[in-house]
Amino acid sequence: MMTNSVFEFYLTEVDQPFSGWDFSYITDTERVSATPLTWSYTSSVIKPFRTSESVLDMGTGGGEFLNALKPFPKKLSATEGYPPNLPIAKARLEPQGIIVKGFEDDHHLPFSNEEFQLVMNKHDSYSPTEVHRILKTTGSFITQQVGGEDMKELNHVLEAPLKTEYDHWNLDYAVLELEAAGFHILEANEAFPSTRFYDIGAIIYYLKAIPWQIPDFSTARYQSALYRLHGQIEKNGFIDFTSHRFLIHATKPDHADEYWLQKRSAQ
Protein backbone atom coordinates (compact mmCIF):
# COMPACT_ATOMS: atom_id res chain seq x y z
CA MET A 1 0.00 0.00 0.00
CA MET A 2 1.13 3.52 -0.80
CA THR A 3 1.19 5.86 2.17
CA ASN A 4 0.36 9.54 2.60
CA SER A 5 4.10 10.25 2.65
CA VAL A 6 4.33 8.89 -0.90
CA PHE A 7 1.50 11.17 -2.04
CA GLU A 8 3.35 14.07 -0.44
CA PHE A 9 6.44 13.04 -2.38
CA TYR A 10 4.45 13.15 -5.62
CA LEU A 11 3.36 16.70 -4.81
CA THR A 12 6.99 17.75 -5.20
CA GLU A 13 6.91 16.79 -8.90
CA VAL A 14 5.74 20.33 -9.56
CA ASP A 15 9.23 21.48 -8.55
CA GLN A 16 10.98 19.44 -11.23
CA PRO A 17 12.49 21.63 -13.98
CA PHE A 18 10.64 21.93 -17.29
CA SER A 19 11.82 23.83 -20.35
CA GLY A 20 10.72 24.11 -23.96
CA TRP A 21 8.38 21.22 -24.75
CA ASP A 22 10.59 18.49 -23.29
CA PHE A 23 8.39 15.95 -21.51
CA SER A 24 11.16 13.36 -21.22
CA TYR A 25 11.02 13.49 -17.39
CA ILE A 26 7.72 11.57 -17.52
CA THR A 27 7.79 10.02 -21.00
CA ASP A 28 11.27 8.48 -20.98
CA THR A 29 10.50 6.86 -17.64
CA GLU A 30 7.21 5.49 -19.05
CA ARG A 31 5.07 7.19 -16.43
CA VAL A 32 2.76 8.39 -19.19
CA SER A 33 1.95 6.81 -22.54
CA ALA A 34 -0.38 7.52 -25.44
CA THR A 35 -2.23 5.46 -28.01
CA PRO A 36 -0.35 5.83 -31.33
CA LEU A 37 -1.93 8.09 -33.91
CA THR A 38 -2.76 6.82 -37.39
CA TRP A 39 -0.24 9.32 -38.77
CA SER A 40 3.18 10.69 -37.89
CA TYR A 41 3.65 14.45 -37.91
CA THR A 42 7.40 14.00 -38.35
CA SER A 43 6.94 11.68 -41.32
CA SER A 44 4.49 14.16 -42.83
CA VAL A 45 6.94 17.07 -42.70
CA ILE A 46 10.28 15.35 -43.29
CA LYS A 47 10.08 15.04 -47.11
CA PRO A 48 8.97 18.66 -47.79
CA PHE A 49 11.47 19.82 -45.15
CA ARG A 50 14.28 18.10 -47.05
CA THR A 51 13.17 19.45 -50.45
CA SER A 52 12.30 23.06 -49.51
CA GLU A 53 14.79 25.91 -49.61
CA SER A 54 12.86 28.09 -47.15
CA VAL A 55 11.05 26.74 -44.09
CA LEU A 56 9.26 28.26 -41.09
CA ASP A 57 8.59 26.28 -37.91
CA MET A 58 5.71 27.92 -36.05
CA GLY A 59 5.60 27.36 -32.30
CA THR A 60 9.03 25.80 -32.09
CA GLY A 61 8.89 25.51 -28.28
CA GLY A 62 12.47 25.21 -27.11
CA GLY A 63 13.59 24.16 -30.59
CA GLU A 64 13.92 20.49 -29.59
CA PHE A 65 11.97 19.09 -32.54
CA LEU A 66 13.48 21.41 -35.12
CA ASN A 67 16.99 20.69 -33.90
CA ALA A 68 16.43 16.98 -34.59
CA LEU A 69 15.64 17.53 -38.30
CA LYS A 70 19.23 18.16 -39.48
CA PRO A 71 20.46 18.78 -42.11
CA PHE A 72 18.73 22.13 -42.34
CA PRO A 73 17.45 23.84 -45.50
CA LYS A 74 19.13 26.91 -46.94
CA LYS A 75 16.79 29.28 -45.09
CA LEU A 76 15.22 28.23 -41.80
CA SER A 77 13.24 30.38 -39.39
CA ALA A 78 11.18 29.69 -36.28
CA THR A 79 8.61 31.51 -34.17
CA GLU A 80 7.66 31.08 -30.53
CA GLY A 81 4.82 32.95 -28.87
CA TYR A 82 5.17 31.52 -25.35
CA PRO A 83 7.63 33.89 -23.61
CA PRO A 84 9.31 31.31 -21.29
CA ASN A 85 10.29 29.20 -24.32
CA LEU A 86 11.73 32.00 -26.45
CA PRO A 87 15.20 32.34 -24.82
CA ILE A 88 15.54 28.54 -24.79
CA ALA A 89 14.81 28.34 -28.52
CA LYS A 90 17.17 31.21 -29.29
CA ALA A 91 20.00 29.63 -27.31
CA ARG A 92 19.55 26.29 -29.05
CA LEU A 93 18.87 27.42 -32.63
CA GLU A 94 20.42 30.82 -33.33
CA PRO A 95 24.05 29.60 -33.03
CA GLN A 96 23.19 27.28 -35.96
CA GLY A 97 22.05 30.17 -38.15
CA ILE A 98 18.32 29.72 -37.57
CA ILE A 99 16.30 32.94 -37.23
CA VAL A 100 14.08 32.76 -34.13
CA LYS A 101 11.39 35.43 -33.66
CA GLY A 102 8.90 36.04 -30.91
CA PHE A 103 5.46 37.45 -31.70
CA GLU A 104 2.23 38.29 -29.93
CA ASP A 105 -0.36 38.37 -32.71
CA ASP A 106 -1.14 35.47 -35.07
CA HIS A 107 -2.49 37.99 -37.58
CA HIS A 108 0.81 39.88 -37.86
CA LEU A 109 3.76 37.55 -38.34
CA PRO A 110 7.18 39.22 -38.72
CA PHE A 111 7.81 37.93 -42.25
CA SER A 112 7.43 39.12 -45.84
CA ASN A 113 4.86 38.02 -48.40
CA GLU A 114 5.56 34.61 -49.96
CA GLU A 115 8.73 34.08 -47.92
CA PHE A 116 8.51 30.32 -47.28
CA GLN A 117 8.04 27.17 -49.32
CA LEU A 118 7.01 25.20 -46.23
CA VAL A 119 5.34 26.32 -43.02
CA MET A 120 5.28 23.70 -40.26
CA ASN A 121 3.11 24.04 -37.18
CA LYS A 122 2.78 21.53 -34.34
CA HIS A 123 0.26 22.48 -31.68
CA ASP A 124 0.55 26.23 -32.22
CA SER A 125 -2.23 28.70 -33.01
CA TYR A 126 -2.27 30.38 -36.41
CA SER A 127 -4.18 32.71 -38.69
CA PRO A 128 -5.05 30.98 -42.01
CA THR A 129 -4.89 34.24 -43.96
CA GLU A 130 -1.52 35.18 -42.45
CA VAL A 131 -0.02 31.77 -43.19
CA HIS A 132 -1.37 32.09 -46.73
CA ARG A 133 0.32 35.50 -47.03
CA ILE A 134 3.82 34.32 -46.03
CA LEU A 135 3.64 31.05 -48.01
CA LYS A 136 5.02 30.88 -51.53
CA THR A 137 2.70 29.83 -54.35
CA THR A 138 2.46 26.01 -54.50
CA GLY A 139 4.00 25.90 -51.00
CA SER A 140 2.73 23.65 -48.20
CA PHE A 141 1.29 24.27 -44.76
CA ILE A 142 1.40 21.20 -42.51
CA THR A 143 -0.08 21.42 -39.04
CA GLN A 144 -0.95 19.05 -36.22
CA GLN A 145 -3.36 20.60 -33.75
CA VAL A 146 -4.72 19.84 -30.29
CA GLY A 147 -8.50 19.76 -30.63
CA GLY A 148 -11.05 21.35 -28.34
CA GLU A 149 -12.04 18.05 -26.70
CA ASP A 150 -8.51 17.38 -25.47
CA MET A 151 -8.16 16.08 -21.88
CA LYS A 152 -11.51 17.46 -20.72
CA GLU A 153 -11.94 14.41 -18.49
CA LEU A 154 -8.90 15.52 -16.48
CA ASN A 155 -10.64 18.78 -15.64
CA HIS A 156 -13.78 16.88 -14.69
CA VAL A 157 -12.02 14.45 -12.37
CA LEU A 158 -10.18 17.28 -10.61
CA GLU A 159 -13.38 19.37 -10.48
CA ALA A 160 -11.59 22.17 -12.33
CA PRO A 161 -13.36 24.71 -14.58
CA LEU A 162 -13.62 23.80 -18.25
CA LYS A 163 -12.39 26.25 -20.86
CA THR A 164 -15.13 26.21 -23.50
CA GLU A 165 -13.76 28.81 -25.93
CA TYR A 166 -12.07 26.07 -27.98
CA ASP A 167 -14.99 23.63 -28.11
CA HIS A 168 -15.41 24.44 -31.82
CA TRP A 169 -11.76 23.66 -32.64
CA ASN A 170 -11.83 20.44 -34.65
CA LEU A 171 -10.83 19.13 -38.07
CA ASP A 172 -13.95 20.25 -39.94
CA TYR A 173 -13.74 23.81 -38.58
CA ALA A 174 -10.02 24.14 -39.36
CA VAL A 175 -10.47 22.79 -42.89
CA LEU A 176 -13.28 25.26 -43.64
CA GLU A 177 -11.12 28.14 -42.35
CA LEU A 178 -8.16 27.15 -44.52
CA GLU A 179 -10.29 26.69 -47.61
CA ALA A 180 -11.87 30.11 -47.05
CA ALA A 181 -8.35 31.59 -46.91
CA GLY A 182 -7.53 30.11 -50.34
CA PHE A 183 -5.86 26.81 -49.44
CA HIS A 184 -6.45 23.43 -51.03
CA ILE A 185 -6.50 20.49 -48.61
CA LEU A 186 -4.29 17.54 -49.56
CA GLU A 187 -4.65 15.53 -46.34
CA ALA A 188 -6.89 15.73 -43.29
CA ASN A 189 -7.00 13.29 -40.36
CA GLU A 190 -8.48 13.37 -36.87
CA ALA A 191 -8.10 11.07 -33.87
CA PHE A 192 -9.07 10.75 -30.21
CA PRO A 193 -6.26 8.71 -28.69
CA SER A 194 -6.00 7.73 -25.03
CA THR A 195 -3.35 9.22 -22.77
CA ARG A 196 -2.50 7.00 -19.81
CA PHE A 197 -0.95 8.22 -16.55
CA TYR A 198 0.55 5.72 -14.11
CA ASP A 199 0.97 7.97 -11.08
CA ILE A 200 -0.33 11.28 -9.76
CA GLY A 201 3.13 12.86 -9.95
CA ALA A 202 3.10 12.56 -13.74
CA ILE A 203 -0.25 14.36 -13.84
CA ILE A 204 1.07 17.13 -11.60
CA TYR A 205 4.12 17.54 -13.85
CA TYR A 206 1.90 17.60 -16.95
CA LEU A 207 -0.35 20.30 -15.50
CA LYS A 208 2.68 22.41 -14.62
CA ALA A 209 3.97 22.09 -18.19
CA ILE A 210 0.57 22.85 -19.78
CA PRO A 211 -0.68 25.74 -17.63
CA TRP A 212 -3.64 26.53 -19.89
CA GLN A 213 -5.26 23.12 -19.16
CA ILE A 214 -6.16 24.31 -15.64
CA PRO A 215 -5.07 27.98 -15.43
CA ASP A 216 -5.50 28.24 -11.66
CA PHE A 217 -3.75 24.94 -10.94
CA SER A 218 -1.59 24.54 -7.87
CA THR A 219 -1.03 21.49 -5.70
CA ALA A 220 -2.33 23.40 -2.68
CA ARG A 221 -5.56 24.48 -4.39
CA TYR A 222 -6.30 21.02 -5.83
CA GLN A 223 -4.72 18.85 -3.12
CA SER A 224 -7.95 17.13 -2.06
CA ALA A 225 -8.91 16.28 -5.65
CA LEU A 226 -5.37 15.13 -6.41
CA TYR A 227 -5.44 12.87 -3.36
CA ARG A 228 -8.71 11.26 -4.48
CA LEU A 229 -7.27 10.74 -7.97
CA HIS A 230 -4.08 9.32 -6.43
CA GLY A 231 -6.18 6.70 -4.63
CA GLN A 232 -7.99 5.81 -7.86
CA ILE A 233 -4.71 5.34 -9.72
CA GLU A 234 -3.28 3.22 -6.90
CA LYS A 235 -6.35 1.00 -7.02
CA ASN A 236 -6.43 0.52 -10.81
CA GLY A 237 -2.75 1.00 -11.68
CA PHE A 238 -3.39 3.85 -14.11
CA ILE A 239 -5.98 6.31 -15.39
CA ASP A 240 -6.85 7.11 -19.02
CA PHE A 241 -7.97 10.42 -20.47
CA THR A 242 -9.11 11.15 -24.03
CA SER A 243 -6.87 13.37 -26.13
CA HIS A 244 -7.85 15.11 -29.37
CA ARG A 245 -5.51 15.60 -32.34
CA PHE A 246 -5.89 16.44 -36.02
CA LEU A 247 -3.48 16.81 -38.92
CA ILE A 248 -3.89 18.94 -42.06
CA HIS A 249 -1.64 19.23 -45.10
CA ALA A 250 -2.74 22.22 -47.18
CA THR A 251 -1.22 23.83 -50.25
CA LYS A 252 -1.37 27.33 -51.72
CA PRO A 253 -2.32 26.89 -55.38
CA ASP A 254 -1.22 29.19 -58.15
CA HIS A 255 -3.91 31.03 -60.07
CA ALA A 256 -3.77 28.68 -63.05
CA ASP A 257 -4.27 25.62 -60.84
CA GLU A 258 -7.08 27.35 -59.01
CA TYR A 259 -8.81 28.25 -62.29
CA TRP A 260 -8.70 24.70 -63.62
CA LEU A 261 -9.80 23.19 -60.31
CA GLN A 262 -12.80 25.51 -60.16
CA LYS A 263 -13.66 24.79 -63.78
CA ARG A 264 -13.41 21.02 -63.21
CA SER A 265 -15.62 21.16 -60.09
CA ALA A 266 -18.25 23.15 -62.00
CA GLN A 267 -18.55 20.50 -64.72
C-alpha positions in Angstrom: 0.0 0.0 0.0 1.1 3.5 -0.8 1.2 5.9 2.2 0.4 9.5 2.6 4.1 10.3 2.7 4.3 8.9 -0.9 1.5 11.2 -2.0 3.4 14.1 -0.4 6.4 13.0 -2.4 4.4 13.2 -5.6 3.4 16.7 -4.8 7.0 17.8 -5.2 6.9 16.8 -8.9 5.7 20.3 -9.6 9.2 21.5 -8.5 11.0 19.4 -11.2 12.5 21.6 -14.0 10.6 21.9 -17.3 11.8 23.8 -20.4 10.7 24.1 -24.0 8.4 21.2 -24.7 10.6 18.5 -23.3 8.4 16.0 -21.5 11.2 13.4 -21.2 11.0 13.5 -17.4 7.7 11.6 -17.5 7.8 10.0 -21.0 11.3 8.5 -21.0 10.5 6.9 -17.6 7.2 5.5 -19.1 5.1 7.2 -16.4 2.8 8.4 -19.2 2.0 6.8 -22.5 -0.4 7.5 -25.4 -2.2 5.5 -28.0 -0.4 5.8 -31.3 -1.9 8.1 -33.9 -2.8 6.8 -37.4 -0.2 9.3 -38.8 3.2 10.7 -37.9 3.6 14.5 -37.9 7.4 14.0 -38.3 6.9 11.7 -41.3 4.5 14.2 -42.8 6.9 17.1 -42.7 10.3 15.3 -43.3 10.1 15.0 -47.1 9.0 18.7 -47.8 11.5 19.8 -45.1 14.3 18.1 -47.1 13.2 19.4 -50.5 12.3 23.1 -49.5 14.8 25.9 -49.6 12.9 28.1 -47.1 11.0 26.7 -44.1 9.3 28.3 -41.1 8.6 26.3 -37.9 5.7 27.9 -36.0 5.6 27.4 -32.3 9.0 25.8 -32.1 8.9 25.5 -28.3 12.5 25.2 -27.1 13.6 24.2 -30.6 13.9 20.5 -29.6 12.0 19.1 -32.5 13.5 21.4 -35.1 17.0 20.7 -33.9 16.4 17.0 -34.6 15.6 17.5 -38.3 19.2 18.2 -39.5 20.5 18.8 -42.1 18.7 22.1 -42.3 17.4 23.8 -45.5 19.1 26.9 -46.9 16.8 29.3 -45.1 15.2 28.2 -41.8 13.2 30.4 -39.4 11.2 29.7 -36.3 8.6 31.5 -34.2 7.7 31.1 -30.5 4.8 33.0 -28.9 5.2 31.5 -25.3 7.6 33.9 -23.6 9.3 31.3 -21.3 10.3 29.2 -24.3 11.7 32.0 -26.5 15.2 32.3 -24.8 15.5 28.5 -24.8 14.8 28.3 -28.5 17.2 31.2 -29.3 20.0 29.6 -27.3 19.5 26.3 -29.1 18.9 27.4 -32.6 20.4 30.8 -33.3 24.0 29.6 -33.0 23.2 27.3 -36.0 22.1 30.2 -38.2 18.3 29.7 -37.6 16.3 32.9 -37.2 14.1 32.8 -34.1 11.4 35.4 -33.7 8.9 36.0 -30.9 5.5 37.4 -31.7 2.2 38.3 -29.9 -0.4 38.4 -32.7 -1.1 35.5 -35.1 -2.5 38.0 -37.6 0.8 39.9 -37.9 3.8 37.6 -38.3 7.2 39.2 -38.7 7.8 37.9 -42.3 7.4 39.1 -45.8 4.9 38.0 -48.4 5.6 34.6 -50.0 8.7 34.1 -47.9 8.5 30.3 -47.3 8.0 27.2 -49.3 7.0 25.2 -46.2 5.3 26.3 -43.0 5.3 23.7 -40.3 3.1 24.0 -37.2 2.8 21.5 -34.3 0.3 22.5 -31.7 0.5 26.2 -32.2 -2.2 28.7 -33.0 -2.3 30.4 -36.4 -4.2 32.7 -38.7 -5.0 31.0 -42.0 -4.9 34.2 -44.0 -1.5 35.2 -42.4 0.0 31.8 -43.2 -1.4 32.1 -46.7 0.3 35.5 -47.0 3.8 34.3 -46.0 3.6 31.1 -48.0 5.0 30.9 -51.5 2.7 29.8 -54.3 2.5 26.0 -54.5 4.0 25.9 -51.0 2.7 23.6 -48.2 1.3 24.3 -44.8 1.4 21.2 -42.5 -0.1 21.4 -39.0 -0.9 19.1 -36.2 -3.4 20.6 -33.8 -4.7 19.8 -30.3 -8.5 19.8 -30.6 -11.1 21.3 -28.3 -12.0 18.0 -26.7 -8.5 17.4 -25.5 -8.2 16.1 -21.9 -11.5 17.5 -20.7 -11.9 14.4 -18.5 -8.9 15.5 -16.5 -10.6 18.8 -15.6 -13.8 16.9 -14.7 -12.0 14.4 -12.4 -10.2 17.3 -10.6 -13.4 19.4 -10.5 -11.6 22.2 -12.3 -13.4 24.7 -14.6 -13.6 23.8 -18.2 -12.4 26.2 -20.9 -15.1 26.2 -23.5 -13.8 28.8 -25.9 -12.1 26.1 -28.0 -15.0 23.6 -28.1 -15.4 24.4 -31.8 -11.8 23.7 -32.6 -11.8 20.4 -34.7 -10.8 19.1 -38.1 -13.9 20.3 -39.9 -13.7 23.8 -38.6 -10.0 24.1 -39.4 -10.5 22.8 -42.9 -13.3 25.3 -43.6 -11.1 28.1 -42.4 -8.2 27.1 -44.5 -10.3 26.7 -47.6 -11.9 30.1 -47.1 -8.4 31.6 -46.9 -7.5 30.1 -50.3 -5.9 26.8 -49.4 -6.5 23.4 -51.0 -6.5 20.5 -48.6 -4.3 17.5 -49.6 -4.6 15.5 -46.3 -6.9 15.7 -43.3 -7.0 13.3 -40.4 -8.5 13.4 -36.9 -8.1 11.1 -33.9 -9.1 10.8 -30.2 -6.3 8.7 -28.7 -6.0 7.7 -25.0 -3.3 9.2 -22.8 -2.5 7.0 -19.8 -1.0 8.2 -16.6 0.5 5.7 -14.1 1.0 8.0 -11.1 -0.3 11.3 -9.8 3.1 12.9 -10.0 3.1 12.6 -13.7 -0.3 14.4 -13.8 1.1 17.1 -11.6 4.1 17.5 -13.8 1.9 17.6 -17.0 -0.3 20.3 -15.5 2.7 22.4 -14.6 4.0 22.1 -18.2 0.6 22.8 -19.8 -0.7 25.7 -17.6 -3.6 26.5 -19.9 -5.3 23.1 -19.2 -6.2 24.3 -15.6 -5.1 28.0 -15.4 -5.5 28.2 -11.7 -3.7 24.9 -10.9 -1.6 24.5 -7.9 -1.0 21.5 -5.7 -2.3 23.4 -2.7 -5.6 24.5 -4.4 -6.3 21.0 -5.8 -4.7 18.9 -3.1 -8.0 17.1 -2.1 -8.9 16.3 -5.6 -5.4 15.1 -6.4 -5.4 12.9 -3.4 -8.7 11.3 -4.5 -7.3 10.7 -8.0 -4.1 9.3 -6.4 -6.2 6.7 -4.6 -8.0 5.8 -7.9 -4.7 5.3 -9.7 -3.3 3.2 -6.9 -6.4 1.0 -7.0 -6.4 0.5 -10.8 -2.7 1.0 -11.7 -3.4 3.9 -14.1 -6.0 6.3 -15.4 -6.8 7.1 -19.0 -8.0 10.4 -20.5 -9.1 11.2 -24.0 -6.9 13.4 -26.1 -7.9 15.1 -29.4 -5.5 15.6 -32.3 -5.9 16.4 -36.0 -3.5 16.8 -38.9 -3.9 18.9 -42.1 -1.6 19.2 -45.1 -2.7 22.2 -47.2 -1.2 23.8 -50.2 -1.4 27.3 -51.7 -2.3 26.9 -55.4 -1.2 29.2 -58.2 -3.9 31.0 -60.1 -3.8 28.7 -63.0 -4.3 25.6 -60.8 -7.1 27.3 -59.0 -8.8 28.2 -62.3 -8.7 24.7 -63.6 -9.8 23.2 -60.3 -12.8 25.5 -60.2 -13.7 24.8 -63.8 -13.4 21.0 -63.2 -15.6 21.2 -60.1 -18.3 23.1 -62.0 -18.6 20.5 -64.7 
